[in-house]
């Protein structure tokens, strides 16, 4: 039985839902922007806008944008419909430090809770 993470005020999330979103890209464990947005309960565009407004907090070792080749390779490994509705822009990959910083700039209760679970 999978462990369920829950807070009275937040949706219950199975632990494997977080672990399955951690990918190895460029030799680093990362979580993609669309997955973080889903976990944090925000739209991807809101997440990216927040990062861009706080770009001094996100150096290259915290976040990077996937190349077209990396994204195509990633899609070829995941044959699911969830990749079909993607934004036109290439997704961003957040390292562990990027995830920690993201929760500090999003400042929602759900973002802080998810950051604790992810880290």
C-alpha positions in Angstrom: 0.0 0.0 0.0 1.6 3.3 -1.0 2.2 5.9 1.7 -0.2 8.9 1.4 1.0 12.3 2.3 -1.7 14.5 3.5 -2.4 17.7 5.4 -5.9 18.6 6.4 -5.9 21.6 4.1 -4.0 20.0 1.1 -4.9 17.2 -1.3 -3.5 13.7 -0.4 -0.6 12.8 -2.6 0.9 9.3 -2.9 4.7 9.4 -2.3 5.3 7.6 -5.6 3.7 10.6 -7.4 6.6 12.7 -6.3 9.3 10.1 -6.8 8.1 9.2 -10.3 8.6 12.8 -11.3 12.3 12.9 -10.4 14.3 12.5 -13.6 18.0 12.2 -14.4 19.0 14.8 -17.0 22.5 16.1 -17.6 23.7 13.9 -14.8 21.4 15.7 -12.2 18.2 14.7 -10.5 15.6 17.2 -11.6 11.8 17.8 -11.6 10.3 19.4 -14.7 8.4 22.7 -14.4 5.0 21.2 -15.4 5.3 18.5 -12.7 6.3 21.1 -10.1 3.4 23.3 -11.1 1.0 20.3 -10.7 2.4 19.4 -7.3 2.4 23.0 -6.1 -1.2 23.6 -7.4 -0.2 26.5 -9.8 -0.3 27.0 -13.5 3.0 26.4 -15.3 3.0 30.0 -16.6 2.7 31.3 -13.1 5.6 29.2 -11.9 7.8 30.3 -14.8 6.8 34.0 -14.4 7.7 33.7 -10.7 11.1 32.3 -11.5 11.7 35.0 -14.1 10.8 37.8 -11.7 13.3 36.3 -9.2 16.0 35.3 -11.7 18.8 36.3 -9.4 17.7 33.5 -7.0 18.0 30.8 -9.8 21.5 30.4 -11.1 22.3 27.8 -13.7 22.9 25.0 -11.2 19.4 25.5 -9.8 17.4 25.5 -13.1 18.0 25.0 -16.8 15.8 24.8 -19.8 15.8 21.5 -21.8 17.1 21.5 -25.3 14.8 20.4 -28.1 16.8 17.2 -28.4 16.6 16.5 -24.6 12.8 17.1 -24.7 12.2 14.8 -27.7 14.3 12.1 -26.1 12.4 12.4 -22.9 9.0 12.3 -24.7 10.1 9.1 -26.5 10.6 7.4 -23.2 7.2 8.3 -21.8 4.4 7.2 -24.1 1.5 8.9 -22.3 -1.1 11.4 -23.2 0.2 13.8 -20.5 2.9 14.9 -22.9 0.4 15.9 -25.6 -0.9 19.0 -24.0 2.4 20.6 -23.3 3.2 24.2 -23.6 5.0 25.3 -26.8 8.1 26.4 -24.8 10.6 23.8 -23.8 10.2 22.8 -20.1 12.5 23.9 -17.4 14.3 21.4 -15.1 14.7 22.3 -11.4 17.5 20.7 -9.4 17.1 20.1 -5.7 18.4 23.6 -4.9 16.0 25.0 -7.5 13.1 23.2 -5.9 14.0 24.6 -2.5 14.3 28.1 -3.8 11.1 27.8 -5.7 9.1 27.2 -2.6 10.6 30.3 -1.0 9.4 32.5 -3.9 6.0 30.9 -4.4 5.1 31.2 -0.7 2.0 29.2 -0.8 1.3 26.7 2.0 1.1 23.9 -0.7 4.4 24.9 -2.2 6.1 24.8 1.2 4.6 21.4 2.0 5.5 19.9 -1.3 9.1 21.2 -1.0 9.4 19.4 2.3 8.2 16.2 0.7 10.3 16.5 -2.4 13.6 17.4 -0.6 
